[in-house]
Amino acid sequence: MKPIYFATIWASLVLVLFTASRTDAEQFGLFTYEVAGGEITITGYPRGTVEDIVFPAMIEGKPVTTIGSGAFSFCSGLKSITIPDSVTTIGFGAFRGCSGMKSIAIPDSVTEIGWPCGGRE
């Protein structure tokens, strides 16, 4: 087995275990999120609910700064995403398997992207 495949399989397993272990997520509309250090991380959205998502810049007076790892993975019906200037980080595989994606507006404020589509270099 080539090292790149092993790394991909290992990362996918970690992502599944990490996602399954989340129990403290809160709800804002259809978004699930977590609060840490006065900042918001979007952790999920129900699959198949909408085609276009506009992320909120603030939730409960706190800035949305991160789209979490795997938050929108396999949302195949998702076609477009608009991310606000408050977001600085997009987690690993955040949009992995979003096969219907046509456009994503990523602002200059995003300084870290962890393989948002789950692809390889």
TIZAKE-766233 format. One line per 2 residues: number of its first residue (from 1); their letters; for each residue y, x, z of N, C-alpha, C, O, CB. Coordinates in nm, 2 decimals, decimal comma, always signed. Glycine has a CB too. Example, Ala and Ser with C-alpha at 12.3 -4.5 7.8 and 13.67 -1.06 7.14 Angstrom:
% TIZAKE-766233
1> AS> -0,57 +1,32 +0,78 -0,45 +1,23 +0,78 -0,33 +1,32 +0,78 -0,33 +1,42 +0,85 -0,45 +1,13 +0,90 ~ -0,22 +1,28 +0,71 -0,11 +1,37 +0,71 +0,00 +1,29 +0,79 +0,11 +1,34 +0,80 -0,06 +1,41 +0,57
//
This chain:
% TIZAKE-766233
1> MK> -0,12 +0,08 +0,00 +0,00 +0,00 +0,00 +0,12 +0,09 +0,00 +0,13 +0,18 +0,08 +0,00 -0,10 +0,12 ~ +0,22 +0,06 -0,09 +0,34 +0,14 -0,10 +0,43 +0,11 +0,03 +0,43 +0,00 +0,08 +0,42 +0,11 -0,23
3> PI> +0,50 +0,22 +0,07 +0,59 +0,20 +0,19 +0,69 +0,09 +0,18 +0,71 +0,02 +0,28 +0,66 +0,33 +0,22 ~ +0,74 +0,07 +0,06 +0,85 -0,04 +0,05 +0,79 -0,18 +0,08 +0,85 -0,26 +0,13 +0,91 -0,04 -0,09
5> YF> +0,66 -0,20 +0,03 +0,60 -0,33 +0,06 +0,57 -0,35 +0,20 +0,58 -0,46 +0,26 +0,47 -0,34 -0,03 ~ +0,52 -0,24 +0,27 +0,49 -0,25 +0,41 +0,62 -0,28 +0,49 +0,62 -0,36 +0,58 +0,43 -0,11 +0,46
7> AT> +0,73 -0,21 +0,45 +0,86 -0,24 +0,52 +0,90 -0,39 +0,50 +0,95 -0,45 +0,59 +0,97 -0,14 +0,47 ~ +0,88 -0,44 +0,38 +0,92 -0,58 +0,35 +0,84 -0,67 +0,43 +0,89 -0,77 +0,49 +0,91 -0,61 +0,20
9> IW> +0,71 -0,65 +0,43 +0,61 -0,74 +0,51 +0,65 -0,73 +0,66 +0,66 -0,83 +0,73 +0,47 -0,69 +0,49 ~ +0,67 -0,61 +0,71 +0,71 -0,59 +0,85 +0,84 -0,66 +0,88 +0,85 -0,73 +0,98 +0,72 -0,44 +0,89
11> AS> +0,94 -0,65 +0,80 +1,07 -0,71 +0,82 +1,05 -0,86 +0,82 +1,12 -0,93 +0,90 +1,17 -0,67 +0,72 ~ +0,97 -0,91 +0,73 +0,95 -1,06 +0,72 +0,88 -1,11 +0,85 +0,92 -1,22 +0,90 +0,87 -1,09 +0,60
13> LV> +0,79 -1,04 +0,90 +0,72 -1,08 +1,02 +0,82 -1,08 +1,14 +0,82 -1,17 +1,22 +0,60 -0,99 +1,05 ~ +0,90 -0,98 +1,15 +1,00 -0,97 +1,26 +1,09 -1,09 +1,24 +1,13 -1,15 +1,34 +1,07 -0,84 +1,25
15> LV> +1,14 -1,12 +1,12 +1,23 -1,23 +1,10 +1,17 -1,36 +1,14 +1,23 -1,44 +1,21 +1,27 -1,24 +0,95 ~ +1,04 -1,39 +1,11 +0,97 -1,51 +1,15 +0,96 -1,52 +1,30 +0,99 -1,62 +1,36 +0,83 -1,52 +1,08
17> LF> +0,92 -1,41 +1,36 +0,91 -1,41 +1,51 +1,04 -1,43 +1,58 +1,05 -1,50 +1,68 +0,84 -1,28 +1,56 ~ +1,15 -1,36 +1,53 +1,28 -1,38 +1,58 +1,33 -1,52 +1,57 +1,38 -1,58 +1,66 +1,38 -1,28 +1,51
19> TA> +1,31 -1,58 +1,45 +1,36 -1,72 +1,43 +1,28 -1,81 +1,51 +1,34 -1,91 +1,57 +1,34 -1,75 +1,28 ~ +1,15 -1,80 +1,53 +1,07 -1,89 +1,61 +1,11 -1,88 +1,76 +1,08 -1,98 +1,83 +0,92 -1,86 +1,59
21> SR> +1,16 -1,77 +1,80 +1,19 -1,75 +1,94 +1,32 -1,81 +1,99 +1,35 -1,81 +2,11 +1,18 -1,60 +1,98 ~ +1,40 -1,85 +1,89 +1,53 -1,90 +1,93 +1,52 -2,04 +1,99 +1,47 -2,14 +1,93 +1,62 -1,91 +1,80
23> TD> +1,57 -2,05 +2,11 +1,57 -2,18 +2,18 +1,70 -2,23 +2,23 +1,72 -2,34 +2,27 +1,47 -2,18 +2,29 ~ +1,80 -2,14 +2,22 +1,93 -2,17 +2,28 +2,04 -2,20 +2,18 +2,16 -2,19 +2,21 +1,97 -2,05 +2,36
25> AE> +2,00 -2,24 +2,06 +2,09 -2,27 +1,95 +2,16 -2,41 +1,99 +2,10 -2,50 +2,04 +2,02 -2,28 +1,82 ~ +2,29 -2,41 +1,95 +2,37 -2,53 +1,97 +2,39 -2,59 +1,83 +2,36 -2,53 +1,73 +2,51 -2,50 +2,04
27> QF> +2,45 -2,71 +1,83 +2,47 -2,79 +1,71 +2,62 -2,82 +1,68 +2,69 -2,86 +1,77 +2,39 -2,92 +1,71 ~ +2,66 -2,80 +1,55 +2,79 -2,83 +1,51 +2,78 -2,90 +1,37 +2,75 -2,83 +1,27 +2,89 -2,71 +1,50
29> GL> +2,79 -3,03 +1,36 +2,75 -3,10 +1,24 +2,60 -3,07 +1,21 +2,52 -3,09 +1,30 +2,84 -3,05 +1,12 ~ +2,57 -3,02 +1,09 +2,44 -2,99 +1,06 +2,41 -2,84 +1,09 +2,29 -2,80 +1,08 +2,41 -3,02 +0,91
31> FT> +2,51 -2,76 +1,12 +2,49 -2,62 +1,15 +2,43 -2,60 +1,29 +2,47 -2,67 +1,38 +2,62 -2,54 +1,14 ~ +2,34 -2,51 +1,30 +2,30 -2,46 +1,44 +2,36 -2,33 +1,46 +2,38 -2,25 +1,36 +2,14 -2,45 +1,45
33> YE> +2,40 -2,30 +1,58 +2,47 -2,17 +1,61 +2,45 -2,12 +1,75 +2,40 -2,19 +1,83 +2,62 -2,19 +1,58 ~ +2,48 -2,00 +1,77 +2,48 -1,94 +1,90 +2,61 -1,87 +1,93 +2,68 -1,83 +1,84 +2,36 -1,83 +1,91
35> VA> +2,65 -1,87 +2,06 +2,77 -1,81 +2,10 +2,74 -1,68 +2,18 +2,65 -1,68 +2,27 +2,85 -1,90 +2,19 ~ +2,80 -1,57 +2,15 +2,79 -1,44 +2,22 +2,92 -1,37 +2,21 +2,98 -1,35 +2,11 +2,67 -1,36 +2,16
37> GG> +2,97 -1,33 +2,33 +3,09 -1,26 +2,34 +3,21 -1,33 +2,28 +3,31 -1,27 +2,22 +3,08 -1,13 +2,27 ~ +3,21 -1,46 +2,29 +3,33 -1,54 +2,24 +3,33 -1,56 +2,09 +3,43 -1,61 +2,03 +3,45 -1,48 +2,28
39> EI> +3,22 -1,52 +2,02 +3,21 -1,53 +1,87 +3,08 -1,62 +1,84 +2,99 -1,63 +1,92 +3,20 -1,39 +1,81 ~ +3,09 -1,68 +1,72 +2,98 -1,77 +1,68 +2,90 -1,70 +1,57 +2,95 -1,64 +1,48 +3,04 -1,90 +1,62
41> TI> +2,77 -1,72 +1,58 +2,67 -1,68 +1,48 +2,60 -1,81 +1,43 +2,54 -1,88 +1,51 +2,56 -1,58 +1,53 ~ +2,62 -1,84 +1,30 +2,55 -1,95 +1,24 +2,40 -1,91 +1,23 +2,37 -1,81 +1,17 +2,61 -1,99 +1,10
43> TG> +2,31 -1,99 +1,28 +2,17 -1,96 +1,28 +2,08 -2,04 +1,19 +1,97 -2,01 +1,17 +2,12 -1,97 +1,42 ~ +2,14 -2,16 +1,14 +2,06 -2,24 +1,05 +2,13 -2,36 +1,01 +2,24 -2,40 +1,05 +1,93 -2,28 +1,12
45> YP> +2,05 -2,43 +0,92 +2,10 -2,55 +0,85 +1,98 -2,62 +0,80 +1,89 -2,56 +0,75 +2,21 -2,52 +0,74 ~ +1,97 -2,76 +0,81 +1,85 -2,82 +0,76 +1,83 -2,80 +0,61 +1,92 -2,82 +0,53 +1,86 -2,97 +0,79
47> RG> +1,71 -2,76 +0,57 +1,67 -2,74 +0,43 +1,68 -2,87 +0,36 +1,64 -2,98 +0,41 +1,53 -2,68 +0,42 ~ +1,73 -2,87 +0,23 +1,73 -2,98 +0,15 +1,84 -3,09 +0,17 +1,83 -3,20 +0,12 +1,60 -3,04 +0,15
49> TV> +1,94 -3,06 +0,26 +2,03 -3,16 +0,29 +2,15 -3,17 +0,20 +2,20 -3,27 +0,17 +2,08 -3,14 +0,43 ~ +2,20 -3,05 +0,15 +2,31 -3,05 +0,06 +2,30 -2,94 -0,04 +2,22 -2,85 -0,02 +2,45 -3,03 +0,14
51> ED> +2,38 -2,95 -0,15 +2,38 -2,84 -0,25 +2,49 -2,74 -0,23 +2,47 -2,62 -0,27 +2,39 -2,90 -0,39 ~ +2,60 -2,78 -0,17 +2,72 -2,69 -0,15 +2,75 -2,69 +0,00 +2,77 -2,79 +0,06 +2,84 -2,75 -0,23
53> IV> +2,77 -2,57 +0,05 +2,81 -2,55 +0,19 +2,94 -2,47 +0,20 +2,96 -2,37 +0,14 +2,69 -2,47 +0,27 ~ +3,03 -2,53 +0,28 +3,15 -2,46 +0,32 +3,14 -2,43 +0,47 +3,14 -2,52 +0,55 +3,28 -2,54 +0,28
55> FP> +3,13 -2,30 +0,50 +3,12 -2,27 +0,64 +3,25 -2,29 +0,72 +3,36 -2,27 +0,66 +3,08 -2,12 +0,66 ~ +3,24 -2,34 +0,84 +3,36 -2,35 +0,92 +3,41 -2,21 +0,97 +3,33 -2,12 +0,99 +3,34 -2,44 +1,04
57> AM> +3,54 -2,19 +0,98 +3,60 -2,07 +1,03 +3,59 -2,06 +1,18 +3,58 -1,96 +1,24 +3,75 -2,05 +0,98 ~ +3,60 -2,18 +1,25 +3,60 -2,19 +1,39 +3,51 -2,30 +1,44 +3,49 -2,40 +1,37 +3,74 -2,22 +1,45
59> IE> +3,44 -2,28 +1,55 +3,37 -2,39 +1,62 +3,40 -2,38 +1,76 +3,39 -2,28 +1,83 +3,21 -2,37 +1,60 ~ +3,45 -2,49 +1,82 +3,49 -2,50 +1,96 +3,59 -2,39 +1,99 +3,58 -2,34 +2,10 +3,37 -2,49 +2,05
61> GK> +3,68 -2,37 +1,90 +3,79 -2,27 +1,93 +3,74 -2,12 +1,92 +3,82 -2,03 +1,96 +3,84 -2,29 +2,06 ~ +3,62 -2,10 +1,88 +3,57 -1,96 +1,87 +3,55 -1,93 +1,72 +3,50 -2,02 +1,64 +3,44 -1,94 +1,95
63> PV> +3,58 -1,81 +1,68 +3,56 -1,77 +1,54 +3,41 -1,76 +1,49 +3,33 -1,70 +1,57 +3,63 -1,64 +1,50 ~ +3,38 -1,81 +1,38 +3,25 -1,79 +1,32 +3,25 -1,65 +1,25 +3,32 -1,63 +1,15 +3,21 -1,90 +1,21
65> TT> +3,18 -1,55 +1,31 +3,19 -1,42 +1,26 +3,06 -1,37 +1,19 +3,06 -1,27 +1,12 +3,22 -1,32 +1,37 ~ +2,95 -1,44 +1,21 +2,82 -1,39 +1,16 +2,74 -1,51 +1,10 +2,73 -1,62 +1,16 +2,74 -1,32 +1,26
67> IG> +2,68 -1,48 +0,99 +2,57 -1,57 +0,93 +2,44 -1,50 +0,97 +2,42 -1,39 +0,92 +2,59 -1,60 +0,78 ~ +2,36 -1,55 +1,06 +2,25 -1,49 +1,11 +2,13 -1,46 +1,01 +2,13 -1,52 +0,91 +2,19 -1,57 +1,22
69> SG> +2,05 -1,37 +1,05 +1,93 -1,33 +0,97 +1,84 -1,46 +0,95 +1,81 -1,53 +1,04 +1,85 -1,22 +1,04 ~ +1,81 -1,48 +0,82 +1,72 -1,59 +0,78 +1,78 -1,73 +0,80 +1,71 -1,83 +0,79 +1,60 -1,58 +0,86
71> AF> +1,91 -1,74 +0,83 +1,97 -1,87 +0,86 +1,96 -1,97 +0,75 +1,94 -2,09 +0,78 +2,12 -1,85 +0,89 ~ +1,96 -1,93 +0,63 +1,95 -2,03 +0,52 +1,83 -1,99 +0,43 +1,83 -2,03 +0,31 +2,08 -2,03 +0,44
73> SF> +1,74 -1,91 +0,48 +1,63 -1,87 +0,39 +1,55 -1,99 +0,34 +1,52 -2,09 +0,41 +1,53 -1,78 +0,47 ~ +1,52 -1,98 +0,21 +1,44 -2,08 +0,14 +1,50 -2,22 +0,13 +1,43 -2,32 +0,13 +1,30 -2,10 +0,21
75> CS> +1,63 -2,23 +0,13 +1,71 -2,35 +0,11 +1,72 -2,36 -0,05 +1,82 -2,33 -0,10 +1,85 -2,35 +0,18 ~ +1,61 -2,39 -0,11 +1,60 -2,38 -0,26 +1,70 -2,48 -0,33 +1,74 -2,45 -0,44 +1,47 -2,41 -0,31
77> GL> +1,74 -2,58 -0,26 +1,84 -2,68 -0,32 +1,98 -2,63 -0,31 +2,07 -2,70 -0,37 +1,82 -2,81 -0,26 ~ +2,01 -2,53 -0,23 +2,14 -2,48 -0,21 +2,20 -2,42 -0,34 +2,13 -2,33 -0,40 +2,15 -2,38 -0,10
79> KS> +2,31 -2,46 -0,39 +2,37 -2,41 -0,51 +2,49 -2,33 -0,49 +2,52 -2,23 -0,57 +2,40 -2,53 -0,60 ~ +2,58 -2,36 -0,39 +2,70 -2,28 -0,37 +2,73 -2,27 -0,23 +2,71 -2,36 -0,15 +2,81 -2,33 -0,45
81> IT> +2,79 -2,15 -0,19 +2,83 -2,12 -0,05 +2,97 -2,07 -0,06 +3,01 -1,98 -0,14 +2,73 -2,03 +0,01 ~ +3,06 -2,12 +0,04 +3,19 -2,06 +0,06 +3,20 -2,02 +0,20 +3,18 -2,09 +0,29 +3,30 -2,17 +0,02
83> IP> +3,23 -1,89 +0,22 +3,23 -1,82 +0,35 +3,38 -1,80 +0,39 +3,45 -1,75 +0,30 +3,15 -1,69 +0,35 ~ +3,42 -1,83 +0,51 +3,56 -1,81 +0,55 +3,59 -1,66 +0,58 +3,50 -1,58 +0,60 +3,59 -1,90 +0,67
85> DS> +3,72 -1,63 +0,59 +3,76 -1,50 +0,62 +3,72 -1,45 +0,76 +3,73 -1,33 +0,79 +3,91 -1,49 +0,60 ~ +3,69 -1,54 +0,85 +3,65 -1,50 +0,98 +3,51 -1,43 +0,99 +3,49 -1,36 +1,08 +3,64 -1,63 +1,07
87> VT> +3,43 -1,45 +0,89 +3,30 -1,39 +0,88 +3,31 -1,24 +0,85 +3,37 -1,20 +0,75 +3,20 -1,46 +0,78 ~ +3,24 -1,16 +0,93 +3,24 -1,01 +0,90 +3,10 -0,96 +0,87 +3,08 -0,85 +0,82 +3,29 -0,94 +1,02
89> TI> +2,99 -1,04 +0,91 +2,85 -1,00 +0,90 +2,77 -1,11 +0,84 +2,77 -1,22 +0,88 +2,80 -0,95 +1,03 ~ +2,68 -1,07 +0,74 +2,58 -1,16 +0,69 +2,45 -1,09 +0,72 +2,42 -0,97 +0,67 +2,60 -1,18 +0,53
91> GF> +2,36 -1,15 +0,79 +2,24 -1,10 +0,84 +2,13 -1,08 +0,74 +2,14 -1,13 +0,63 +2,18 -1,18 +0,95 ~ +2,03 -1,01 +0,77 +1,91 -0,98 +0,69 +1,85 -1,11 +0,64 +1,82 -1,20 +0,72 +1,81 -0,89 +0,76
93> GA> +1,83 -1,12 +0,51 +1,76 -1,23 +0,45 +1,83 -1,37 +0,47 +1,76 -1,47 +0,47 +1,62 -1,24 +0,50 ~ +1,96 -1,37 +0,50 +2,03 -1,49 +0,53 +2,01 -1,60 +0,42 +2,00 -1,72 +0,45 +2,18 -1,46 +0,55
95> FR> +2,00 -1,55 +0,30 +1,99 -1,65 +0,18 +1,86 -1,62 +0,10 +1,86 -1,65 -0,02 +2,11 -1,64 +0,10 ~ +1,76 -1,56 +0,16 +1,64 -1,53 +0,10 +1,57 -1,66 +0,04 +1,56 -1,75 +0,12 +1,54 -1,45 +0,19
97> GC> +1,53 -1,65 -0,08 +1,45 -1,76 -0,14 +1,54 -1,88 -0,18 +1,49 -1,99 -0,21 +1,35 -1,81 -0,04 ~ +1,67 -1,86 -0,18 +1,76 -1,97 -0,23 +1,76 -1,97 -0,38 +1,86 -1,92 -0,44 +1,91 -1,95 -0,17
99> SG> +1,66 -2,01 -0,44 +1,64 -2,00 -0,58 +1,73 -2,08 -0,67 +1,75 -2,05 -0,79 +1,50 -2,04 -0,62 ~ +1,80 -2,18 -0,61 +1,89 -2,26 -0,69 +2,04 -2,21 -0,68 +2,13 -2,27 -0,74 +1,89 -2,40 -0,64
101> MK> +2,06 -2,10 -0,61 +2,20 -2,05 -0,59 +2,27 -2,01 -0,72 +2,21 -1,93 -0,80 +2,19 -1,93 -0,49 ~ +2,38 -2,07 -0,74 +2,46 -2,04 -0,85 +2,59 -1,96 -0,82 +2,63 -1,87 -0,90 +2,51 -2,17 -0,92
103> SI> +2,65 -1,98 -0,70 +2,77 -1,91 -0,67 +2,78 -1,89 -0,52 +2,74 -1,98 -0,44 +2,89 -1,97 -0,72 ~ +2,83 -1,78 -0,48 +2,86 -1,75 -0,34 +2,99 -1,68 -0,33 +3,01 -1,57 -0,39 +2,74 -1,66 -0,27
105> AI> +3,09 -1,73 -0,25 +3,22 -1,67 -0,23 +3,22 -1,59 -0,10 +3,22 -1,64 +0,00 +3,33 -1,78 -0,23 ~ +3,21 -1,45 -0,12 +3,21 -1,37 +0,00 +3,35 -1,30 +0,01 +3,39 -1,23 -0,08 +3,10 -1,26 -0,02
107> PD> +3,42 -1,33 +0,12 +3,55 -1,27 +0,14 +3,55 -1,12 +0,17 +3,45 -1,07 +0,21 +3,62 -1,35 +0,25 ~ +3,66 -1,06 +0,15 +3,68 -0,92 +0,18 +3,65 -0,88 +0,33 +3,63 -0,77 +0,36 +3,81 -0,87 +0,14
109> SV> +3,66 -0,98 +0,42 +3,64 -0,96 +0,56 +3,50 -0,92 +0,59 +3,47 -0,86 +0,70 +3,68 -1,08 +0,64 ~ +3,40 -0,95 +0,50 +3,26 -0,92 +0,53 +3,24 -0,77 +0,50 +3,26 -0,72 +0,39 +3,16 -1,00 +0,43
111> TE> +3,20 -0,70 +0,61 +3,19 -0,55 +0,61 +3,04 -0,51 +0,62 +3,01 -0,39 +0,60 +3,27 -0,49 +0,71 ~ +2,96 -0,61 +0,65 +2,81 -0,57 +0,67 +2,73 -0,68 +0,61 +2,74 -0,80 +0,64 +2,78 -0,55 +0,82
113> IG> +2,64 -0,64 +0,52 +2,54 -0,74 +0,46 +2,41 -0,67 +0,47 +2,38 -0,56 +0,42 +2,58 -0,77 +0,31 ~ +2,31 -0,75 +0,54 +2,18 -0,70 +0,56 +2,08 -0,76 +0,46 +2,00 -0,85 +0,50 +2,13 -0,72 +0,70
115> WP> +2,09 -0,72 +0,33 +2,00 -0,78 +0,23 +2,01 -0,93 +0,23 +1,91 -0,99 +0,26 +1,86 -0,73 +0,25 ~ +2,12 -0,99 +0,20 +2,14 -1,14 +0,21 +2,04 -1,22 +0,13 +2,01 -1,33 +0,17 +2,27 -1,18 +0,17
117> CG> +1,99 -1,16 +0,02 +1,89 -1,24 -0,06 +1,75 -1,19 -0,04 +1,66 -1,24 -0,10 +1,93 -1,23 -0,21 ~ +1,73 -1,09 +0,05 +1,60 -1,05 +0,08 +1,54 -0,95 -0,02 +1,42 -0,92 -0,02 +1,51 -1,16 +0,10
119> GR> +1,63 -0,91 -0,11 +1,58 -0,82 -0,22 +1,57 -0,68 -0,18 +1,60 -0,64 -0,06 +1,68 -0,83 -0,34 ~ +1,52 -0,59 -0,27 +1,51 -0,45 -0,24 +1,62 -0,37 -0,32 +1,68 -0,43 -0,41 +1,37 -0,40 -0,27
121> E> +1,64 -0,25 -0,27 +1,74 -0,17 -0,34 +1,70 -0,14 -0,48 +1,78 -0,07 -0,55 +1,75 -0,04 -0,27
//
